[in-house]
Amino acid sequence: MSGLSNPKLIRKCSELEAADDTAPAAAARHTLRLLARRIQHLTEEINDLTTRITGAIAVCAPRLLDRYGVGPDTAAALLIAAGDNPDRMGSESSFAALCGVSPVEASSGKTQRRRLNRGGDRQANSALYTIVLARLRWDARTRDYVERRVAQGKTRREAIRCLKRYVAREIYQTINPPKYTAAPAC
């Protein structure tokens, strides 16, 4: 079975014959078969739940999954943070504070700087971080932005904080569109 990809290996192990033999090889075969079938079952559950979450997101915020780097898990975490009534957030800055990505002054003396907000919904903050990491990995504009901010004297951490704030602004505008367009009720 060496050289098989993971899906082929799991399929091959799930098709192993169960033996009544008590030899170690038979026990190993039986264990491999059970584990492979469990992996297949859990994969089916994950796919089913992902489909259901995607459908629920499509009803509440149809354009959210179209945003670069936003997947069903991150979108669900952000919608949960926004709550049943996204209109209660007066502005995108209140959504950013809710997610814990609003800047906090950390200046002293002549040094002017901002630090990452440690408050807010940690799952939403993690979802925004995941989106930023996906964009950093696959979006050239995002990488150029970080390089530009580092060249200006910012640290990579500060540049990522700025990116999270930008993504929060973009997500807020997607979740809570301007009043002249009707948003579906969740």
ChimeraX attribute file (.defattr): number of C-alpha atoms within 10 A of each C-alpha:
attribute: neighborCount
match mode: 1-to-1
recipient: residues
	/A:1	8
	/A:2	5
	/A:3	7
	/A:4	10
	/A:5	10
	/A:6	9
	/A:7	12
	/A:8	12
	/A:9	15
	/A:10	19
	/A:11	16
	/A:12	15
	/A:13	20
	/A:14	22
	/A:15	14
	/A:16	15
	/A:17	11
	/A:18	14
	/A:19	12
	/A:20	9
	/A:21	9
	/A:22	8
	/A:23	9
	/A:24	9
	/A:25	11
	/A:26	15
	/A:27	15
	/A:28	11
	/A:29	17
	/A:30	19
	/A:31	16
	/A:32	18
	/A:33	21
	/A:34	17
	/A:35	15
	/A:36	21
	/A:37	17
	/A:38	14
	/A:39	16
	/A:40	16
	/A:41	12
	/A:42	12
	/A:43	12
	/A:44	12
	/A:45	12
	/A:46	12
	/A:47	12
	/A:48	12
	/A:49	13
	/A:50	15
	/A:51	13
	/A:52	13
	/A:53	15
	/A:54	18
	/A:55	13
	/A:56	15
	/A:57	20
	/A:58	15
	/A:59	13
	/A:60	16
	/A:61	19
	/A:62	16
	/A:63	13
	/A:64	24
	/A:65	18
	/A:66	10
	/A:67	14
	/A:68	14
	/A:69	20
	/A:70	21
	/A:71	17
	/A:72	20
	/A:73	15
	/A:74	22
	/A:75	25
	/A:76	21
	/A:77	19
	/A:78	26
	/A:79	22
	/A:80	14
	/A:81	19
	/A:82	21
	/A:83	13
	/A:84	12
	/A:85	11
	/A:86	18
	/A:87	13
	/A:88	12
	/A:89	16
	/A:90	10
	/A:91	13
	/A:92	19
	/A:93	17
	/A:94	16
	/A:95	24
	/A:96	26
	/A:97	20
	/A:98	20
	/A:99	27
	/A:100	25
	/A:101	31
	/A:102	25
	/A:103	19
	/A:104	14
	/A:105	12
	/A:106	11
	/A:107	11
	/A:108	8
	/A:109	5
	/A:110	6
	/A:111	8
	/A:112	9
	/A:113	13
	/A:114	14
	/A:115	15
	/A:116	19
	/A:117	17
	/A:118	15
	/A:119	13
	/A:120	17
	/A:121	19
	/A:122	16
	/A:123	17
	/A:124	25
	/A:125	27
	/A:126	17
	/A:127	21
	/A:128	29
	/A:129	20
	/A:130	18
	/A:131	22
	/A:132	23
	/A:133	17
	/A:134	15
	/A:135	18
	/A:136	19
	/A:137	12
	/A:138	12
	/A:139	14
	/A:140	10
	/A:141	11
	/A:142	18
	/A:143	14
	/A:144	12
	/A:145	15
	/A:146	21
	/A:147	15
	/A:148	13
	/A:149	17
	/A:150	15
	/A:151	10
	/A:152	9
	/A:153	10
	/A:154	15
	/A:155	14
	/A:156	13
	/A:157	13
	/A:158	19
	/A:159	18
	/A:160	21
	/A:161	22
	/A:162	18
	/A:163	23
	/A:164	27
	/A:165	27
	/A:166	17
	/A:167	21
	/A:168	26
	/A:169	17
	/A:170	14
	/A:171	23
	/A:172	23
	/A:173	14
	/A:174	18
	/A:175	20
	/A:176	21
	/A:177	15
	/A:178	10
	/A:179	8
	/A:180	6
	/A:181	8
	/A:182	9
	/A:183	16
	/A:184	10
	/A:185	10
	/A:186	13
